[in-house]
Amino acid sequence: MDSPSISSPEADANNDGITNLQAYASNVSPWIQAASALPVVSLEGGYLTVSFTRRVNPTDVTYTVAVSADLGTWNSGAGYTTDLPSIPINPATERAVIRDNVPVTTPPERRFMRVTVSQ
């Protein structure tokens, strides 16, 4: 018998902070600790960059990377971010690398990035 508290997309089967949908989108089991699937934000070449594990050519999930200067207004798409070459992990999984189009200035401008997954 399915239990929505364990098997729904929003559920966290093993209480590791990663929902079943996030685990599926990252191509990892929802039953293992999957910290390696979490997005990582870094500063590369003067730009804020996020990398995350995702399925190759997914047809049933959508990944959206958005940027913000104030955590209130979020923007996504080609005018705001640039997809850099992904890093293959295995035939079904890759590490996506997405860059903010606004360079970090001195003194640093506040910039934020987030990754959302939807069905």
C-alpha contacts under 8 A as a table, 3 or more apart, distances in Angstrom:
res1	aa1	res2	aa2	distance
2	D	6	I	7.74
2	D	7	S	6.42
3	S	6	I	5.44
3	S	7	S	5.76
3	S	8	S	7.65
4	P	7	S	5.01
4	P	8	S	4.79
4	P	11	A	7.08
5	S	8	S	6.50
5	S	11	A	5.54
5	S	12	D	7.71
5	S	13	A	7.67
6	I	11	A	5.40
6	I	12	D	6.38
6	I	13	A	4.78
7	S	11	A	6.23
7	S	13	A	6.88
7	S	20	N	7.29
8	S	11	A	5.18
8	S	20	N	7.02
9	P	19	T	6.57
9	P	20	N	4.98
9	P	21	L	4.67
10	E	19	T	5.38
10	E	20	N	6.17
10	E	21	L	6.46
11	A	19	T	5.35
11	A	20	N	5.80
12	D	15	N	5.18
12	D	16	D	6.89
12	D	17	G	6.54
12	D	18	I	5.96
12	D	19	T	4.44
12	D	20	N	5.68
12	D	30	P	7.35
13	A	19	T	7.36
13	A	20	N	6.71
13	A	30	P	6.04
13	A	31	W	6.21
14	N	30	P	6.82
14	N	31	W	5.49
14	N	32	I	7.09
14	N	33	Q	7.66
15	N	18	I	7.42
16	D	33	Q	6.08
16	D	34	A	7.55
18	I	22	Q	6.01
18	I	23	A	6.38
18	I	30	P	7.74
18	I	34	A	7.43
19	T	22	Q	5.12
19	T	23	A	6.20
19	T	30	P	7.45
20	N	23	A	5.05
20	N	24	Y	6.06
20	N	30	P	5.51
21	L	24	Y	5.04
21	L	25	A	6.01
21	L	117	V	7.47
21	L	118	S	7.84
22	Q	25	A	5.06
22	Q	26	S	6.10
22	Q	117	V	6.61
23	A	26	S	5.09
23	A	27	N	6.09
23	A	28	V	5.19
23	A	29	S	6.15
23	A	30	P	5.39
23	A	34	A	7.46
23	A	37	A	7.47
24	Y	27	N	4.92
24	Y	28	V	6.00
24	Y	29	S	6.99
24	Y	30	P	7.22
25	A	28	V	7.82
25	A	54	R	5.69
25	A	55	R	6.01
25	A	61	V	6.68
25	A	117	V	7.21
26	S	37	A	5.90
26	S	52	F	7.87
26	S	53	T	5.09
26	S	54	R	4.30
26	S	55	R	5.91
26	S	93	T	7.54
27	N	53	T	7.69
27	N	54	R	6.44
27	N	55	R	5.79
27	N	92	A	7.74
27	N	93	T	6.59
28	V	32	I	7.81
28	V	34	A	6.90
28	V	37	A	7.55
29	S	32	I	5.76
29	S	34	A	7.75
30	P	33	Q	7.75
30	P	34	A	7.75
34	A	37	A	5.54
34	A	38	L	7.42
35	A	38	L	5.47
36	S	53	T	7.88
37	A	52	F	6.29
37	A	53	T	5.32
38	L	52	F	6.21
38	L	53	T	7.37
39	P	50	V	6.40
39	P	51	S	5.55
39	P	52	F	4.41
39	P	53	T	7.40
39	P	115	V	7.24
40	V	50	V	5.47
40	V	51	S	5.33
40	V	52	F	6.43
41	V	48	L	6.92
41	V	49	T	5.55
41	V	50	V	4.29
41	V	51	S	6.55
41	V	113	M	7.52
42	S	48	L	5.82
42	S	49	T	5.32
42	S	50	V	6.38
43	L	46	G	6.24
43	L	47	Y	5.55
43	L	48	L	4.62
43	L	49	T	5.95
44	E	47	Y	5.37
44	E	48	L	6.34
44	E	49	T	6.45
46	G	103	P	5.64
46	G	104	V	5.54
46	G	105	T	7.76
47	Y	99	R	6.57
47	Y	100	D	6.14
47	Y	101	N	7.26
47	Y	102	V	6.79
47	Y	103	P	4.76
47	Y	104	V	5.58
48	L	99	R	6.03
48	L	100	D	5.52
48	L	103	P	7.33
48	L	104	V	7.03
48	L	111	R	7.43
48	L	112	F	7.92
48	L	113	M	7.84
49	T	97	V	6.92
49	T	98	I	5.66
49	T	99	R	4.32
49	T	100	D	6.09
49	T	113	M	7.92
50	V	97	V	5.85
50	V	98	I	5.40
50	V	99	R	6.47
50	V	113	M	7.04
50	V	114	R	7.99
51	S	95	R	6.37
51	S	96	A	5.31
51	S	97	V	4.36
51	S	98	I	6.31
52	F	95	R	5.37
52	F	96	A	5.37
52	F	97	V	6.87
53	T	93	T	6.90
53	T	94	E	5.75
53	T	95	R	4.46
53	T	96	A	6.17
54	R	93	T	5.73
54	R	94	E	5.63
54	R	95	R	6.26
54	R	96	A	6.74
55	R	58	P	5.78
55	R	92	A	5.77
55	R	93	T	4.61
55	R	94	E	6.37
56	V	91	P	7.59
56	V	92	A	5.29
56	V	93	T	5.25
56	V	94	E	6.18
58	P	61	V	6.06
58	P	62	T	7.59
59	T	62	T	7.94
60	D	119	Q	5.96
61	V	117	V	6.64
61	V	118	S	5.57
61	V	119	Q	4.56
62	T	117	V	5.60
62	T	118	S	5.24
62	T	119	Q	6.19
63	Y	115	V	6.85
63	Y	116	T	5.79
63	Y	117	V	4.73
63	Y	118	S	6.74
64	T	76	S	7.04
64	T	115	V	5.63
64	T	116	T	5.22
64	T	117	V	6.46
65	V	76	S	5.97
65	V	77	G	7.68
65	V	81	T	7.66
65	V	98	I	7.51
65	V	113	M	6.93
65	V	114	R	5.66
65	V	115	V	4.55
65	V	116	T	6.56
66	A	74	W	5.75
66	A	75	N	5.11
66	A	76	S	4.33
66	A	77	G	7.55
66	A	80	Y	7.73
66	A	81	T	7.60
66	A	113	M	5.66
66	A	114	R	5.44
66	A	115	V	6.57
67	V	74	W	5.46
67	V	75	N	5.38
67	V	76	S	6.40
67	V	80	Y	7.06
67	V	81	T	7.61
67	V	100	D	6.71
67	V	111	R	7.03
67	V	112	F	5.54
67	V	113	M	4.52
67	V	114	R	6.63
68	S	71	L	5.58
68	S	72	G	7.22
68	S	73	T	5.89
68	S	74	W	4.86
68	S	75	N	6.51
68	S	111	R	5.74
68	S	112	F	5.09
68	S	113	M	6.47
69	A	72	G	7.99
69	A	73	T	7.48
69	A	109	E	7.70
69	A	110	R	5.45
69	A	111	R	4.65
69	A	112	F	6.19
70	D	73	T	6.55
70	D	110	R	7.23
70	D	111	R	7.38
70	D	112	F	7.70
71	L	74	W	6.96
71	L	112	F	6.98
75	N	80	Y	6.48
76	S	79	G	7.42
76	S	80	Y	5.59
76	S	81	T	6.59
77	G	80	Y	5.55
77	G	81	T	5.94
78	A	81	T	5.34
78	A	82	T	6.11
79	G	82	T	7.97
79	G	101	N	7.50
80	Y	100	D	6.30
80	Y	101	N	5.37
80	Y	102	V	7.62
81	T	98	I	6.56
81	T	99	R	5.45
81	T	100	D	4.62
81	T	101	N	5.07
82	T	98	I	5.66
82	T	99	R	5.10
82	T	100	D	6.52
82	T	101	N	6.49
83	D	96	A	7.82
83	D	97	V	6.24
83	D	98	I	4.61
83	D	99	R	6.42
84	L	96	A	7.61
84	L	97	V	5.34
84	L	98	I	5.65
84	L	99	R	6.95
85	P	96	A	7.38
85	P	97	V	6.63
86	S	94	E	6.37
86	S	95	R	5.52
86	S	96	A	4.65
86	S	97	V	5.75
87	I	94	E	5.46
87	I	95	R	4.89
87	I	96	A	6.59
87	I	97	V	7.93
88	P	91	P	7.38
88	P	93	T	6.52
88	P	94	E	4.36
88	P	95	R	6.32
89	I	92	A	7.80
89	I	93	T	5.45
89	I	94	E	4.91
89	I	95	R	6.80
90	N	93	T	5.27
90	N	94	E	6.82
100	D	103	P	7.32
100	D	113	M	7.74
104	V	108	P	5.70
104	V	109	E	5.89
104	V	110	R	7.99
104	V	111	R	7.69
105	T	108	P	4.79
105	T	109	E	5.77
106	T	109	E	7.28
